[in-house]
Amino acid sequence: MSSKVSFKANTSRIKKKLSFFEGGHQLEKLEFALAIAQTKGDEKKTIVLRKKIVELGGNIEEPGT
């Protein structure tokens, strides 16, 4: 006797969690690049990086968390 087991993966939830994680990682990279640009005094790059950070939604966490 063989039985079939049907399995339908719900990948939509995984993608949402993954995209949030990737967005957070990208945000951290941009913030790090912003800190370097500010340290070097590169105003043009600072403005561009700030705009990109705002496009990603900014940092919703408190610093150091």
C-alpha positions in Angstrom: 0.0 0.0 0.0 1.5 3.3 -1.0 0.1 6.6 0.2 0.7 10.0 -1.2 1.5 12.9 1.0 0.9 16.3 -0.6 2.9 19.2 0.6 2.5 22.8 -0.5 5.2 25.0 0.8 4.2 28.5 1.9 7.1 30.5 0.7 5.5 33.9 0.9 6.2 34.2 4.6 9.8 33.2 4.2 10.4 35.8 1.5 8.9 38.5 3.6 11.2 37.7 6.5 14.2 37.3 4.2 13.6 40.6 2.5 13.2 42.4 5.9 16.6 40.8 7.0 18.3 41.8 3.7 16.8 45.4 4.0 18.2 45.6 7.5 21.6 44.4 6.4 21.6 46.9 3.5 20.6 49.6 5.9 23.6 48.8 8.2 25.9 48.9 5.2 24.6 52.3 4.2 24.9 53.7 7.7 28.5 52.5 7.9 29.3 54.1 4.6 27.6 57.3 5.8 29.8 57.3 8.9 32.9 57.0 6.8 31.8 59.7 4.3 31.1 62.0 7.2 34.5 61.3 8.8 36.2 62.1 5.5 34.1 65.3 5.0 32.6 64.1 1.7 29.3 66.2 1.6 28.1 64.9 -1.7 28.4 61.3 -0.8 26.8 62.0 2.6 23.7 63.5 1.0 23.4 60.6 -1.4 23.7 58.0 1.4 21.2 59.8 3.6 18.7 59.7 0.7 19.2 56.0 0.3 18.8 55.4 4.0 15.5 57.3 3.9 14.3 55.3 0.9 14.9 52.1 2.9 12.8 53.4 5.7 15.5 54.8 7.9 16.6 53.1 11.1 13.6 52.2 13.2 15.7 50.6 16.0 17.4 52.6 18.7 21.2 52.8 18.4 23.0 50.0 20.1 20.1 47.5 19.9 
